[in-house]
Amino acid sequence: MAERPDHMDPEEFRRRGHQAVDWVADYLARLDDFPVMAGVGPGDVRDRLPDAAPEYGEDFTDVLADLDRVILPGLTHWQAPGMYGYFPANSSGPSVLGELISAGLGAHGAMWTTGPAVTELEQLVLDWLVAALGLPPAFRGNGVITDGASSGTLCAILAARDRAGGADDLGRMTAYVSEQAHYSMAKGLRVAGLPDSRVRRIATTPDYAMRADHLAYEIVKDRNDGLLPFFVGATIGTTSTTAVDPVPELAWVASNFDAWIHVDAAFAGTASVCPELRHLNAGLDEVDSYLFNPHKWMLTNLDCSVFYVADRRHLLNALATEAEYLSDGTAAALAEGDHETVDYRDWSVALGRRFRALKLWFVIRHYGLEGLRAHVRRHVAWAKELAEWVAADHRFELAVTPVLSLVCFRHVDGDEASRRVMDHVNNSGRAFISHTTLEDRLTLRVAIGSPHTEHHHLQELWTLLRAAA
Ligand code: PLP
């Protein structure tokens, strides 16, 4: 019987840590060799591992060996150079090391006092991003890191509900999102207690952007019926096609009816680090809340989403906890210094909070804004190039002109031919692409975004696409 737990002492941790970092480095060096998609069926991974937990601790080397034996064959390799599915989920060296150190510190950022540096670095890095991305000055001091866009959108909805009168008025409230909005909008509204029957799906233009005239029409209709329009969810960079909703017009409509307007730029938000792409930010000065995911395209591994409000009052009203056992010396600390402190537990749903700002700080300091711009620019340029190849091939047609680094297209012979092309690419092991449906037609999506993709990988993808056309 073990009398005391077998903790790794610092020296053993150092040794094992070197082994683990070596393992990750070896993995990254071999990224191009793995089939992009996991080649396993349901249950295969579990079947290769014991049903019960070990009674006694095992050797770390055996654990690492199982990574190679069981875990790697069961993984879809999101960092692989041939990964073009969905939207990217970037990782990078500095991000991984920031994550490692965050875990090593075991820090906790529920309140300022539970980790002053956790809170203040988060505030600082999010203020850096306001300037770096050309976001509205009102967002300064008003940002928080959440685990994902879905959480940020839920927080926006709860703040909007508070501003419109609180949960007691929910029975009259209506919300408006585009037909192309990510399902996290509908999910957040449902979690907030709004029945689906009071969520209006607003029609889009031929390039899949939300129509401001339809929004105004639906809001007026609901107001005339005695309902309370409280939330408009707009998107910069929709999941299907990276369509950009006309935020200035939507914000104008929303503000005329006192509805909260929230902008989801989960993928596209990173792009405005490039001044030439900052037109994407049009209208943000007029919105109530905004989010984007560094864990998509800003070289910061999952999870790291950034959520801003123009005015924090309603967010805090909706989410602040009054639990007495948590009250502490924050007020005293505030009284002592000039700086404002915040307790981030009151800014989102979770109480316990990891030190996520650390990896974002590592990433920004490692790459610099110029490095981040270079990362975005090459993907945007390659998407343009791929779109030109597609447009010039009579067997394919572009579904939309690429906005950033996503290329949407289909085979001119219809869905069956498009599916044949997609299956050929995905069964090759060299690349993976995903699809969407636009006007009932199967549409292929190539989302260029892995930090490991080089131009020759794109040429290889094009060869694969043409081979099955
Ligand atoms: N919003 C948009 C536009 C997305 O594309 C996605 C995911 O791809 C999300 C929200 C959901 O993001 P998360 O996984 O961070 O909740």
Residues whose N, C-alpha, C, O or C-beta is under 5 A from the ligand:
A	BS01	PLP	F87 D147 G148 A149 S150 H182 S184 G237 T238 T239 D264 A266
